[in-house]
Amino acid sequence: MTKVLFPHRGKSDSYYLDPIKDSLSTFFTQFSLFVNKKFSSKTTFLIFIAIYSISLFSLLRENINYIDDVDRTALGYTGWIYFSRYSSEYLSQVLHANSYLADISPIPQIIAIIELSLACLYLIKGISGKREFTIWQIAASLPLGLNPYFLECLSYKFDSPYMALSVLIAVVPLLFIKHAYLFFIFTVISINVICTSYQASLGILPMTVIFTLLSLYIKGESLRSVLKTGLIFAASFVVGFLIFKILIMNPVQSYVSNSIAPLSELPRVFYEHMKNYYLNLVIPDSPKLWKRLTKVGLITLTLFAVFNSKSNKILTLIFTLFTLIVALILTYGFYACLEKPLFAPRALYGIGAVIACILVLAVSNKDLYIAKICSIIFAWSFVVVASAYGNALVAQRNWEEFRIGEVIQDLTTIENNGQPFKYRTLGSAGHAPAIRNLNFVYPVIGRLVPVTFGDSGWMWNVEKFNRYYEIRNMTQDNSITDTGYPDLVKETMYHKIMVFKDKLLIILK
C-alpha cells in the first residue's frame, strides 16, 4: 500500500502564510518609501515637465488652430499692444524671429509647459520653505496650471507662452519673501510683467503671498514679522500697479474694458461680477467630486492650521479664515472691479491657484492623509480632463471640417453668370456628436470647445470658412436676411442654401 505524505501536517498555517505576509509587507514598505521620497528641485521640475507633457499630449499632437489662431496663422499679426500686453507683443517677435508671426507650434506651447512647471516648483518652494519635495506636494500644486480653465490659455498656439509667463511671474516673488528689498523690487517687476502679458493672473500674486505668510505664521514666525512682510508687499503692489496704470496702460473699450467702475457703483458692480463668477460659472462647471474635494481641503487646512500652529491658536484661526476668504475673492477679484470684465474660461483660472495653495500648504507640514488623497484625486482628475479636452477639440475640428466640406461642395454647383455672391451664414454646426455627452459630464469642456462654423454674428464662426478654403466670387454680408422670396436651391440633412438675386443664405441645421 502506497503511503501518501502530507508534509504540512502538524505545522501551523501561519508557517505557509509568512511568505505572503512578507511580500505584502515589502510591497507596502517600498510603496511608502516611494510616495514619501523627497526629490530635488531639478528632479521635481522634470517630473512636472513629464506630467504636463503627457496631460497635454492630445492637444499638442493635433496642432489645432484655436479661435484667434485661425487669423494669426493666416495673417501673422501680433495685435496685443491694444490691450497693453507689451510683453506678449515684443517677446512674440523675439520668439518668432520676425514681426510676422509664423506658425511654429508646438514650440510656444512647449515653452508654456516649461513655464508652468517652474511656476508649480516655485509655489511649493515658497509655501513650504523647503528645497526637496514629495510626490504629494507635486500633485497638490498641479491645479495651478492644469485646471480646466487654464486649458483654454494653453490651447492658443500663439498666446500660450505669455499667458503661462504671467502665472510664473506671479509666484516668483515668493522666492524672495524673506529678503525685504528684493521682495519689494521683484513684486513691482512682477506686477508690470503680469499686466503686460496677461492680466488675469494679477490675483494669483497676492493670493500666493498671503498663503505663504500664513505658512510662516503656522511655523512660528512672529505676528510682527508677518505683518511687516505684508505691509512691504502692499506697498510694492501699489507702486507696481501705479507704474502700470500711469505709464503703460492703454484705455480699452471693446468686448472688455479695463476701466474700473465708478466708486459709487463699485460695491454693487463687484458683488454682481463675483456672484456671476461663482454662481453662474465656476460652481455649475464643477462636477460634484471637485466641489466635495474643495470643501474637504478647506476644512482640513483650517483644522491643521489651528491644531498644529506654533503661534497663537485663536489668531491662527482668524488668519486662516481671513486667508481663505481673501483667496476666494482674489480668484477673480481684480476683474470683478471692472465695468465690463471678461467671463471667458481663459480669465477664470484663479480658482485653480487657490486650490493649489490650499493643498500645498495642507500636505507640506504634516502627515495629513486626507489632504494627500485629495491632492492625488484632484491631480489625476485634471490630467484626465486635459487629455479628454484635447481629443474633444480634435472631434470638433473633424466635425466642422466635414460640415464645411458639405457646404462648399454644394456651393460649387450654384451659378450666378460669373457675378459675385454676397452671403451670410445662419444657424450653427454645433458641437460634434461625439462630444455632446462629454459636455454633460464636464460642463466646462462644453464652454472650452468653441464652435467655429455657424452664425456670422461672432467673427470666429466664419473666419475659417472665409480664409482657409478660397471660396471665390463670394463676400460676406451680415445684413442679409431671409425676407423676400429666396429660392431654395439646395437642402440636405445638414444645411440648406437659399438664393435671391446676388445674395445667398447658408442656413445650418
C-alpha positions in Angstrom: 0.0 0.0 0.0 1.4 3.4 -1.1 2.0 5.8 1.7 0.8 9.4 1.0 2.9 12.1 2.7 1.4 15.4 3.8 4.4 17.4 4.8 2.3 20.3 6.0 0.5 18.3 8.7 1.4 19.3 12.2 2.6 22.7 11.2 0.8 26.0 11.8 -1.0 27.6 8.9 0.9 30.8 9.6 4.1 29.0 8.5 2.7 29.0 4.9 1.2 32.5 5.1 4.5 34.1 6.2 5.9 34.4 2.7 2.7 36.2 1.6 2.8 38.5 4.5 6.5 39.2 3.9 5.7 40.0 0.2 2.9 42.4 1.1 5.0 44.0 3.8 7.8 44.5 1.4 5.5 46.0 -1.2 3.9 48.5 1.2 7.3 49.4 2.6 8.6 50.1 -0.9 5.5 52.0 -1.8 5.6 54.1 1.3 9.3 54.9 0.6 8.4 55.9 -2.9 5.5 58.2 -2.2 7.3 59.8 0.7 10.6 60.1 -1.1 12.0 63.6 -1.4 13.0 64.9 -4.8 15.5 67.6 -5.6 14.3 70.8 -7.4 15.8 69.6 -10.6 14.1 66.2 -10.4 10.8 67.8 -9.4 11.0 70.2 -12.3 11.5 67.3 -14.7 8.6 65.4 -13.2 6.4 68.5 -13.8 7.5 68.6 -17.4 6.6 64.9 -17.8 3.2 65.3 -16.2 2.2 68.4 -18.3 3.5 66.9 -21.5 1.5 63.7 -21.0 -1.6 65.6 -20.0 -1.4 67.9 -22.9 -0.2 65.4 -25.5 -3.5 65.1 -27.3 -3.6 68.9 -27.6 0.0 69.2 -28.8 -0.3 66.3 -31.2 -3.1 67.7 -33.3 -1.9 71.2 -33.9 -5.4 72.8 -33.7 -5.9 76.5 -34.5 -7.9 77.7 -31.5 -10.1 80.8 -32.1 -7.5 83.7 -32.6 -5.0 81.2 -34.0 -7.2 81.0 -37.2 -6.4 84.6 -38.2 -2.8 84.7 -36.8 -1.9 81.6 -38.8 -3.3 83.1 -42.0 -2.2 86.7 -41.4 0.8 86.5 -39.0 -0.2 89.6 -37.0 0.5 90.3 -33.3 -2.1 92.8 -32.1 -1.5 92.6 -28.3 -0.5 96.2 -27.7 -4.1 97.4 -27.9 -4.7 95.5 -24.6 -1.4 96.9 -23.1 0.2 93.4 -23.5 3.6 94.8 -24.4 5.5 91.8 -23.1 3.4 89.5 -25.3 3.9 91.8 -28.3 7.7 92.1 -28.1 8.5 88.6 -26.8 6.5 87.1 -29.6 8.6 88.9 -32.1 11.7 87.5 -30.4 10.3 84.0 -30.3 9.2 84.1 -34.0 12.3 85.9 -35.1 10.1 88.4 -37.0 7.2 90.8 -36.6 5.3 88.4 -38.8 4.3 85.5 -36.6 4.7 82.3 -38.5 3.0 79.2 -37.0 5.9 77.4 -35.2 3.8 75.2 -32.9 4.2 73.3 -30.8 7.3 75.3 -29.7 5.2 78.1 -28.0 3.1 75.5 -26.1 6.3 73.6 -25.0 7.6 76.9 -23.6 4.3 77.3 -21.8 4.8 73.8 -20.2 8.3 74.8 -19.1 7.0 78.0 -17.5 4.1 76.2 -15.7 6.5 73.6 -14.4 8.7 76.3 -12.9 5.6 78.0 -11.5 4.5 74.9 -9.7 8.0 74.3 -8.4 8.3 77.9 -7.1 4.8 77.7 -5.5 5.9 74.6 -3.5 9.2 76.3 -2.6 7.5 79.5 -1.5 4.8 78.0 0.7 6.7 75.0 2.2 10.0 76.8 2.5 11.8 73.6 1.6 14.2 72.6 -1.1 13.2 68.9 -1.5 9.7 67.9 -2.4 7.4 64.8 -2.2 5.0 63.4 -4.8 2.2 64.7 -2.6 3.4 68.3 -3.0 3.8 67.8 -6.7 0.3 66.5 -7.1 -1.1 69.3 -4.8 0.4 72.1 -7.0 -0.9 70.8 -10.3 -4.2 72.7 -10.2 -2.2 75.9 -10.6 -1.6 75.3 -14.3 -3.6 72.2 -15.2 -7.0 73.3 -14.0 -9.7 73.2 -16.7 -10.0 76.9 -17.2 -6.3 77.3 -17.9 -6.6 74.7 -20.6 -8.1 77.4 -22.8 -5.0 79.5 -22.4 -2.8 76.5 -23.3 -5.0 76.0 -26.4 -3.8 79.2 -28.0 -0.7 78.4 -30.1 0.4 82.0 -30.2 -0.7 83.3 -26.8 0.0 80.4 -24.5 3.7 81.2 -23.6 2.8 84.7 -22.5 -0.3 83.6 -20.5 1.8 80.9 -18.8 4.5 83.6 -18.2 2.0 85.6 -16.2 1.4 82.7 -13.9 5.1 82.0 -13.5 5.9 85.7 -12.7 3.0 85.7 -10.2 4.9 83.2 -7.9 8.5 84.4 -8.4 8.3 87.0 -5.6 7.7 84.1 -3.1 11.3 83.1 -3.5 12.4 86.4 -2.0 9.8 86.9 0.7 12.4 86.8 3.5 14.5 89.5 1.8 12.6 92.7 2.1 14.3 94.8 -0.6 14.4 92.0 -3.2 10.8 91.1 -2.3 9.8 94.7 -3.0 11.7 95.0 -6.2 10.5 91.7 -7.7 6.9 92.3 -6.7 7.0 95.7 -8.6 8.5 94.0 -11.6 6.2 91.0 -11.4 3.1 93.2 -11.4 4.2 95.0 -14.6 5.1 91.8 -16.4 1.8 90.3 -15.5 -0.2 93.3 -16.6 1.7 93.4 -19.9 1.4 89.7 -20.6 -1.9 88.5 -19.2 -3.8 90.5 -16.5 -6.0 87.6 -15.4 -3.0 86.4 -13.3 -2.9 89.5 -11.2 -4.9 88.0 -8.4 -2.6 85.0 -8.1 0.3 87.1 -6.8 -1.4 88.4 -3.6 -3.1 85.1 -3.2 0.2 83.1 -3.1 1.8 85.7 -0.8 -0.9 85.6 1.8 -0.8 81.7 1.9 3.0 81.9 2.3 2.6 84.4 5.2 0.1 82.0 6.8 2.6 79.2 6.4 5.3 81.2 8.1 2.9 82.1 11.0 1.9 78.5 11.5 5.6 77.6 11.7 6.2 80.1 14.5 7.1 83.3 12.7 6.1 86.3 14.9 3.0 88.2 14.0 5.0 91.4 13.8 7.3 89.9 11.2 4.4 88.6 9.2 2.6 91.9 9.3 5.8 93.7 8.3 6.2 91.5 5.2 2.5 92.0 4.4 2.9 95.8 4.5 6.0 95.6 2.3 4.0 93.6 -0.2 1.0 96.0 -0.1 3.4 99.0 -0.7 5.1 97.2 -3.6 1.8 96.2 -5.1 0.5 99.7 -5.1 3.7 101.1 -6.5 3.8 98.5 -9.3 0.2 99.0 -10.2 0.5 102.8 -10.3 3.5 102.5 -12.6 1.5 100.3 -15.0 -1.7 102.4 -14.8 0.1 105.8 -15.2 2.9 105.0 -17.6 1.9 101.9 -19.5 -1.8 101.1 -19.7 -3.9 101.9 -22.8 -7.6 102.5 -22.1 -9.7 99.8 -23.7 -13.4 99.8 -24.6 -14.3 96.8 -26.7 -15.8 93.4 -25.8 -14.0 94.0 -22.5 -13.0 97.1 -20.6 -10.0 98.0 -18.3 -11.9 100.9 -16.7 -12.7 100.4 -13.0 -16.4 101.1 -12.1 -17.1 104.5 -10.5 -16.5 104.5 -6.8 -20.2 105.0 -6.0 -21.1 101.9 -8.1 -18.1 99.8 -7.2 -19.6 97.7 -4.4 -22.6 96.8 -6.4 -20.6 96.0 -9.6 -18.1 94.0 -7.6 -20.8 91.9 -5.9 -22.7 91.3 -9.2 -19.5 90.2 -11.0 -18.4 87.9 -8.2 -21.9 86.4 -8.0 -21.8 85.7 -11.7 -18.3 84.2 -11.4 -19.2 81.7 -8.7 -23.0 81.0 -9.1 -23.2 81.0 -12.9 -19.7 79.9 -14.0 -17.4 78.1 -11.5 -19.9 76.2 -9.5 -22.0 74.9 -12.5 -18.9 74.0 -14.3 -17.6 71.8 -11.5 -18.5 68.1 -11.0 -19.7 67.1 -7.5 -16.4 65.4 -6.9 -14.4 68.6 -7.3 -16.8 70.6 -5.1 -16.5 67.9 -2.3 -12.7 67.7 -2.6 -12.5 71.5 -2.3 -14.7 71.5 0.8 -12.6 68.8 2.4 -9.4 70.7 1.6 -10.8 73.9 3.2 -11.8 72.1 6.4 -8.6 70.0 6.6 -6.4 73.1 6.2 -8.3 75.0 8.8 -8.1 72.2 11.4 -4.4 71.6 10.6 -3.6 75.3 10.9 -5.2 75.6 14.3 -4.1 72.4 16.0 -0.6 72.4 14.7 0.3 76.1 14.8 3.3 77.1 16.8 1.7 80.5 17.2 -1.4 81.7 19.0 -4.2 79.3 18.1 -7.0 81.8 18.1 -5.0 84.2 15.9 -4.1 81.3 13.6 -7.8 80.5 13.2 -8.6 84.1 12.3 -5.6 84.4 10.0 -6.6 81.1 8.2 -10.2 82.1 7.7 -9.1 85.6 6.5 -6.7 83.9 4.1 -9.3 81.6 2.6 -11.9 84.4 2.2 -9.4 86.8 0.6 -8.1 84.0 -1.7 -11.6 83.0 -2.9 -12.2 86.7 -3.7 -8.8 87.1 -5.5 -9.6 84.2 -7.8 -11.4 86.8 -9.9 -11.3 89.9 -7.7 -9.5 92.5 -9.8 -11.6 91.7 -12.9 -14.7 92.0 -10.7 -13.9 95.7 -10.3 -14.0 96.4 -14.0 -17.1 97.9 -15.7 -17.0 95.2 -18.4 -14.8 92.2 -17.4 -14.1 89.1 -19.3 -16.0 86.0 -18.4 -14.4 83.6 -20.9 -12.8 80.5 -19.3 -9.3 81.8 -20.0 -9.9 84.6 -17.4 -11.3 82.3 -14.7 -8.3 80.1 -13.8 -7.6 81.8 -10.5 -9.8 79.1 -8.8 -7.1 76.6 -9.7 -4.5 78.7 -7.9 -6.4 78.8 -4.7 -7.0 75.1 -4.7 -3.2 74.5 -5.3 -2.3 76.9 -2.4 -4.7 75.1 0.0 -3.5 71.6 -0.9 0.2 72.5 -1.0 0.0 74.1 2.5 -2.0 71.2 3.8 0.4 68.5 2.6 3.7 70.3 3.3 3.7 70.4 7.1 2.1 67.3 8.5 1.1 63.8 7.5 -2.5 64.8 6.6 -3.6 61.7 4.7 -7.0 63.3 3.8 -5.2 66.2 2.1 -2.8 63.8 0.3 -5.7 61.8 -1.0 -7.5 65.0 -2.1 -4.3 66.1 -3.9 -3.9 62.8 -5.8 -7.6 62.7 -6.8 -7.6 66.3 -8.0 -4.3 65.8 -9.9 -5.5 62.7 -11.7 -8.9 64.2 -12.4 -7.3 67.2 -14.0 -5.0 65.0 -16.1 -8.0 63.1 -17.3 -9.9 66.3 -18.2 -6.9 67.7 -20.0 -6.5 64.6 -22.1 -10.2 64.4 -22.8 -10.3 68.1 -23.8 -7.5 67.7 -26.3 -9.3 64.8 -28.0 -12.6 66.8 -27.9 -11.0 69.6 -29.8 -10.0 67.0 -32.4 -13.5 65.7 -32.7 -14.9 69.2 -33.1 -12.4 70.1 -35.7 -13.2 67.0 -37.8 -16.9 67.7 -37.4 -16.6 71.3 -38.6 -14.4 70.4 -41.5 -16.9 67.8 -42.6 -19.7 70.4 -42.4 -17.7 73.0 -44.2 -16.9 70.5 -46.9 -20.5 69.6 -47.4 -21.4 73.3 -47.9 -18.6 74.0 -50.2 -19.4 71.0 -52.4 -23.0 72.3 -52.8 -21.8 75.9 -53.4 -19.8 74.8 -56.4 -23.0 73.7 -58.2 -24.6 77.2 -57.9 -24.1 79.5 -60.9 -24.6 83.3 -61.0 -23.5 84.1 -64.5 -20.0 84.9 -63.3 -21.2 87.6 -60.9 -20.0 87.5 -57.2 -22.4 86.5 -54.5 -22.9 88.2 -51.1 -23.5 85.6 -48.5 -24.4 85.1 -44.8 -24.3 82.1 -42.6 -27.2 81.4 -40.2 -27.6 78.6 -37.7 -24.7 76.6 -36.3 -22.8 73.4 -36.8 -23.0 72.9 -33.0 -20.8 70.6 -31.0 -19.6 67.4 -32.6 -22.0 64.4 -31.8 -19.0 62.6 -30.3 -18.5 65.1 -27.5 -22.1 66.1 -26.6 -22.4 63.5 -23.8 -18.9 64.6 -22.5 -20.3 68.1 -22.2 -22.9 66.9 -19.8 -20.4 65.1 -17.6 -17.8 68.0 -17.7 -19.8 71.2 -18.5 -16.6 73.2 -18.5 -15.5 71.3 -21.6 -18.6 72.4 -23.4 -17.5 76.0 -22.8 -13.9 75.4 -23.7 -14.6 73.7 -27.1 -15.6 76.5 -29.5 -18.0 76.2 -32.4 -16.3 78.0 -35.3 -18.7 77.3 -38.1 -22.1 79.0 -37.7 -23.9 82.2 -37.3 -21.7 85.1 -38.6 -22.7 87.3 -35.6 -19.4 86.0 -34.0 -16.4 86.7 -36.3 -14.7 83.4 -35.4 -17.7 81.5 -36.7 -16.8 82.3 -40.3 -13.1 83.2 -40.3 -12.0 79.6 -41.1 -14.7 79.3 -43.7 -13.6 82.7 -45.3 -9.8 82.3 -45.2 -8.9 78.6 -45.5 -10.9 77.4 -48.5 -10.5 80.2 -51.1 -14.2 80.3 -51.9 -14.2 82.5 -54.9 -16.7 85.2 -56.0 -18.3 85.3 -52.6 -18.1 88.1 -50.0 -19.6 88.1 -46.5 -22.5 90.4 -45.8 -24.1 90.2 -42.3 -27.0 92.5 -43.3 -28.6 89.8 -45.5 -31.9 88.5 -44.2 -34.3 85.7 -45.3 -37.1 88.1 -46.1 -38.4 88.4 -49.6 -38.8 85.3 -51.8 -35.5 83.5 -51.9 -35.2 80.3 -53.9 -34.3 77.1 -52.1 -31.5 75.7 -54.4 -30.2 73.0 -52.1 -31.2 71.2 -48.9 -29.6 68.3 -47.1 -29.8 66.8 -43.7 -27.1 69.3 -42.6 -27.9 72.6 -44.3 -29.9 74.4 -46.9 -28.8 77.1 -49.3 -31.2 79.9 -50.4 -30.5 82.4 -53.2 -32.2 85.6 -54.3 -30.6 87.9 -56.8 -27.0 88.2 -55.9 -27.5 87.2 -52.2 -27.0 83.8 -50.7 -28.0 82.4 -47.3 -26.3 79.3 -45.9 -28.6 78.0 -43.1 -27.0 75.3 -41.0 -29.1 72.7 -39.2 
